[in-house]
């Protein structure tokens, strides 16, 4: 059993003793990744608690998440334009442009509200999405061109 709000290094032994047999399953999880505690919530004012590498890293992770999200949206829209060659209506293009800017801003806001593990997940997801879009775009480009040539004939 893991009780994050009740268990810390100082009271683990006393909680185990108080819970008896059930306390033997009580433990402390380590949420560290690359020197950051992934259970921590980033702070806009990273300088207020001292300029430690931990506080600076916690501040930068949501910013990296936002940049990765924007890059993912940009690459996705670019590969869609290359492979679709169909004229998009004006409303769809405006909606895509709005989404390209609002989704990263939402991830920035949520990144400072949730534990930093969420942003690490979003960074990995965005980078894998970019790689997937680039590979799939190159593979499918030939198929789209062949289908267009067949449709023209």
N, C-alpha and C positions, 0 to 999 in steps of 0.2 A: 504494500500500500504506500502511495506517495501523497503526502499532505504538504504542498508547497508553502502554504501560509503559516503552518504550525511548526515545521521542522527546520532547524538550523543547526550549525555545529555545536552550539552551546547547550541546546536542550534535547538533543537526540537520545542520549542515554536515559534521561529522566522520563521522556515520553515512552521509550521502549519498556522501561520498568513499570510505568503506570498502566500500560496496555496489556501487560502480561504476555501470554502466548501470542496474541495478535500483534504485539509490538515487535516480535522477532522479524516480521516482514517489513518493518518500517525502515526506510533508507533515504539518503539524500542523493538526488540526481545532480549530475554535473552537466550544465548546459553550455559548456565552453566550446567555441569554434574559432580558431585562428586568434586566440587571445581575447575574444569577446564573449560575454555572458549573453547567450541568445534569449534568455528570459527577461533581460533588461529592456526597459522602454526608453527610446531615445528622447533627448531633451533639446529644445530649440536653443536654450541658453547653456551650451556645453561648457562655457567658461565659468559658470557660477560655482560648480563643484570642484574647481581646480582644472588646470589644463593637462589632464592625464591622457595617455594614448587611448584608454578605454572610453572616455567621454568624447574624444574627437572621433574615434571609430564609430561610436554609436550615432553621432551626428551625421557622419558621411554615408553610412549605409542606406538610409532612406533617400538621400540625394542620388546615390548610385542606382538605386531601384527606379527612381524617376527617370534618369537618363536611359537606363536599359529598356524601360517600358516605352519611352519615346522612340528609341532606335528600333525596337520591335515593330511598333505601329508604322513607322516610316518605311521600313523594309517591306512589310506586308503590303502596304499600299502601292509601293513601287513595283513589286512583282505582280500584283493584281493588274496594274495598268499595262505592264509589258505583255502579260499572257492573255488579257481579255480583249484588247483592241476594239471593243465595242464602245461606241460613244455613251458616256454616262450622262444622265440628266443632271441638270444644275443642282437640284435639291439633294441628290445622292452625294455629289461631290462636296457640297457644303456640310452635309452631315458627317462625312468621313473626316473632313478637316477639323470640325468641332471635336469629334471623338479623339483625333490624334493629339489634341492639346488637353482635353479634359481628363482623359483616362490617366495620363501620367501625373496630373495635378491631384487627382483623387488618391493615387498611390502614395504621393508625397504626404498628403494630409493623414491618410490611414497609417502610413509608416511611422508617424510621430505619435500615434495613439495606441498602437499595438506593440507587442514585443518584437525585437529586432529580427527574430527568426522568420517572421512573415516577410520581411524585406529580403532576407537572404534567399528565401524560396522564390520570391518574385524575380530577383536578379537571375537566378538559375533558370527559371522558366522563360524569361525574356531572351536570354542568350541562346538557349536551346531552340526557341521559336525562330530566332534570326537564322541560325544554322539550318534548321529544317526548311525555312522559306527559300533560302539561297540554293540549297541542294535540290529541293523539289521544283523550284522555278527553272533551274537549268535542265533537269530531266524532262519536265513537262513542256518546256518551250518547243522542243522538236515535235512533240505530239500535237500541240496547238497549231503550229505552222502547217503540219501535214493535214490536219482537219480543215484548216482554212483553205488550203490549196484544193482539197477535194470538194469543198463546198462551192468554190468559185467555178469549178468545171461543170 
